[in-house]
Amino acid sequence: MHVDGCLYNPNTKAFVSYNQKQIHVWNELTGMRIFKIDLYQETKSHNISAFCYSRQKMLYFVISTDNRLHTFNENMICVD
């Protein structure tokens, strides 16, 4: 699996990786994947251009290649 980036969420104690089409959440201790999000199924956008996490707001922000901003909570539920 190709990975474009990875970050750590200290609130959920999980690693989050992403590629152009998917976001994966991994258990900190076991390294097992907890779940994955397919960007198109959740937002109808095709590719991830940029991805970041706000510790203060406890939100993930995704910019897609169609110049749309998508917001996900810590459970990876789209809250646009």
Residue pairs with C-beta under 8 A, 6 or more apart in sequence:
1 19
2 19
2 20
3 17
3 18
3 19
4 18
4 19
4 20
4 48
4 51
5 17
5 18
5 51
6 15
6 16
6 17
6 18
7 15
7 16
7 51
7 52
7 53
8 14
8 15
8 16
8 28
9 15
9 16
9 53
9 74
10 55
11 55
11 58
11 74
12 25
12 74
13 28
14 25
14 26
14 27
14 28
14 34
15 25
15 26
15 28
16 23
16 24
16 25
16 26
16 53
16 60
17 23
17 24
17 26
18 24
18 48
18 51
18 62
19 48
20 47
20 48
21 38
21 39
21 40
21 46
21 47
21 48
22 36
22 37
22 38
22 39
23 36
23 37
23 39
23 48
23 51
23 60
23 62
23 72
23 76
24 33
24 35
24 36
24 37
25 33
25 34
25 35
25 36
25 76
26 32
26 33
26 34
27 33
27 34
35 76
37 72
37 76
39 45
39 46
39 47
39 48
39 62
39 64
39 70
40 46
42 70
42 78
43 62
43 64
43 68
43 70
43 78
43 80
45 64
45 65
45 66
45 68
45 70
46 64
46 65
46 66
47 64
47 65
48 62
48 63
48 64
48 65
49 63
49 64
49 65
50 62
50 63
51 60
51 61
51 62
51 63
52 60
52 61
53 59
53 60
53 61
54 60
54 61
58 73
58 74
59 71
59 72
59 73
59 74
59 79
60 71
60 72
60 73
60 74
60 76
61 69
61 70
61 71
61 72
62 69
62 70
62 71
62 72
63 69
63 70
64 70
69 80
70 78
70 80
71 78
71 79
71 80
72 78
72 79
73 79
